[in-house]
Amino acid sequence: MTSAAEPAQPRPAATSPAPGPPAAPTASYRLQLQPGFTLHDATAAVPYLAALGVSHLHLSPLLEATPGSTHGYDTVDHGRISEQLGGEGALRSLAAAAHRHGLRLIVDVVPNHMAVPVPERLNQPLWQVLRDGPDSPYAHWFDIDWAAQPGPTDAPGRGRVLLPLLGDRLGAVLDQLVVDGDVLRYHQHELPLRPGTADLPLTGLLARQWYRLAWWRLARTELNYRRFFTVNELIAVRVEEPEVFAATHAVLLRLHAEGVVDGFRIDHPDGLADPRGYLRRLARASGGAYTVVEKILTGDERLPADWPVAGTTGYDALRRIDGVLTDRAGADRLAGAYEDFLGGHPARVPGAGPHPAVAAARHGRADMTGPRGELAAEVERLVRCALRIGAAEPAYADHAPWQLRAALRRLLTGYPAYRPYARPGEPAPPGSAAQLRAALDGSADPTDRLVAALALGELGRGTDRDEFCVRFAQTAAAVAAKGVEDTAFYRWNALPGLNEVGGEPGRPGLRPAEFHDWCRYLEHRWPHSMTALSTHDTKRSADARARLAVLAEQPEAWAAEAAAWSTAAGPGPDRDGDWLLWHTLVAAWPIDPDRLAAALLKSAREAKLRTSWTAPDTGYEQALADRARAVLAEPGLRPRIEGLVHALAPYARSNTLAAALLHLTIPGVPDLYQGSEEPLYTLVDPDNRGVVDLGALAVRLTDSATARPGDLAREKLHLTTTALHLRRSRPLGPYRPLTAVGGGADHLLAFARGADVVTAVTRLPYGLERAGGWRDTVLELPGGGSWTDRLTLRTHPAGAVPVTELLADHPVALLTRRGEK
């Protein structure tokens, strides 16, 4: 354990990689470590997780984070395993217990940022930078634009760091600043004083520091360090520097070399200066350990082929599985009903303009980069860089700041993916170049063309040109994440279950043929990529979305019911808030008033239309909370909500089990989120990050195979452990679509994995029932002999099997050839 007064001194990374090629997981189980669920608790859960059937435990970040952190992404010390979680000894005990049960460990790595903690001395590298400025040996650790702020009065040209942590303007809080020895205190904040300045009068003392204390509202326009998205409390780390990489990864690489850790999940690679370079360095240092990246792929975007990883963390799979279980035509009709619900908006004419969801995404991006947008400071950094390029090279001169600013806004607003993958000194990938130029929408403006060329690295090398190329990509990622995921996806709520990370609510639904094509692509190119349905970042868990998907099959009836509920509840703060309220109740029922109010409040603040995190409208927020509580207390409305959820239950059950079985048997490595082996109806964080009682799940696992009518929890747990044990017992073979024949064929999704495994699931169950059920539908089971459904142990002959028999007990089947395990 290191002293709080000195930065951690991690041991050097091992020079020899772990022996042998890394074994890809058959399935992983994500555990959210926190003070309420430590490494000791994870160790106690090992026997249950082994019995469940996974091969790897997937641990949230392990390095020391801010005190009380419930997620671990706010690292303060890379030199030790979190003492809050039990420390390195507890991690080694967990690994030993896991190994005894045949399990291995994957750990979450946070290379992009560290915390700006309170008190600040907890982050010792940052503490030394604040004390010593650009002369600190840690100055190159952090992504700081020193030139953006005038320096101390005795070194005005050297710059300083803006710290936007004051509750009001500096002049209003001067009396709250206290000099205590060599420390400046502001409430719970502790900041180092530059040597030799402690005895100066307060005004002079502040003017001599390597940081500028400022009102928190100045961050969006004046901040000069790169953040994680718009979170001022997370400062970006320059992991592209070899020394920084070595220091920040030494502990995890040592633990990998010693066999404690077996694989890595990389958080937010889009924030890095050079994702490919980082991943190549990690692969070399780890001997090619199993590694997946939290890469958000939008539309038809593919993971860069030159990244040395096994694949993504699975949001691309989530979108496809949800998509094939969503009624495309019904979702489109529901979007029209939503617009009518909001106030009689005219129906969208195909081809007459962008889909409302696409328009919302553009507006969300534009809001981020406007003059007072949350990422205005990042845009200004690019403007300064472009001006320096123009000042040094006449060919690129005379582009006014306002022209550069406008061009950057156009590009960042129109760019459809997270970031272009241009690298200084290399030709830009064709896809990135085409998307960036398309974002200009045919503009011939010279400033637009200059900015696009700089973003793609097409104007040659140089310090500023290289920086512009890198910073544009990093800014684009932040604009996408904040403008789309954290703004637009809270503004356009036609079917909220579509508004997940990497989602495309403007293109709802997926045809079975498209789903099969994607599965074959995944198998061919990224066979060991993670797949996911619920994560610590999903806005709604998979089973909550399974309920909402049923509503797309009955859009008119649902819209009428939602309107009736609004009438019964009386006038509310706004119609969109009501629409989201009714969906939230359906998705998470039963739900208590505090959970409901918290989810609605977060959604409203993220939407940033009537209130926001930085400019809260307390009256509106109170009205939202009051409506949530009143609805749950309304004696006439509560039974009606409960009745609808009960009516949806058979179809939601079908969607839940279908999604679970697809997740567990398509190509890739299924990553289960804690607690999702049973029905899980959680909402956006922090609702989805609570402690799960794995001990109770272990008890229920012992008799999960015993059927109980109406017990979806038992069904899902049995399905999950059955499929996991099948995966663990043998590799699943090549993916091959199977096609049903008959009146209900469109409602069956089936495929073979090799010659001895078949998955068959029901899709669009409400529509199936309305059409008269399976009727004459048959599925051809391949080969000779007979097949056994591992969920029911019923046998079926090879050849044409009536689906009414195949799915007599469950809406899904997992078949193996008789005699196969």
Buried (B, 14 or more C-beta within 10 A) or exposed (E): EBEEEEBBEBEEBBEEBBEEEBEBBBBBBBBBBBEEBBBEBBBBBBBBBBBBBBBBBBBBBBBBBBBEBBBBBBBBBBBBBBEBBBBBEBBBBBBEBBBEEEBBBBBBBBBBBBBBBBBBBBBBBBBBBBBBBBEBEBBBBBBBBBBBBBBBEEBEEBBBBBBBBBEEEBEEBEEEBEBEEEBBBBBEBBBBBBEEBBEBEEEEBBBBBBBBBBBBBBBBBBBBBBBBBBBBBBBBBBBBBEEBBBBBBBBBBBBBBEEBBBBBBBBBBBBBBBBBBBBBBBBEBBBBBBBBBBBBBBEEBEBBEEBEBBBBBBBBBBBBBBBBBBBBEBBBBBBBBBBBBBEEEEEBEEEEEEBBBBBBBBBBBBBBBBEEBBBBBBBBBBBBBBBBBBEEBEEBEEBEEEBBBBBBBBBBBBBBBBBBBBBBEEEBBEBBBEBBBEBBEEBEEEBBBBBBBBBBBBBEEBEBBBBBBBBBBBBBBBBBBBBBBBBBBBBBBBBBBBBBBBBBBBBBBBEBEEBBBBBBEBBEEBBBBBBBBBBBBBBBBBBBBBBBBBBBBBBEBBBEBBBEBBEEBEEBBBBBBBBBBBBBBBBBBEBEBEBBBBBBBBBBBBBBBBBBEEEBBEEBBEBBBEBBBBBBEBEEBBEBBEEBBEBBBBBBBBBBBBBBBBBBBBBBBBBBBBBBBBBBBBBBBEBBBBBBEBEEBBEEBEEBEEEEEEEBBBBBBBBBBBBBBBBBEBEBEEBBBBBBBBBBBBBBBBBBBBEBBBBBBBBBBBBBBEBEEBEEBBBEBBEEEBBBBBBBEBEBEBBEBBBBEBBEBBBBBBBBBBEBE
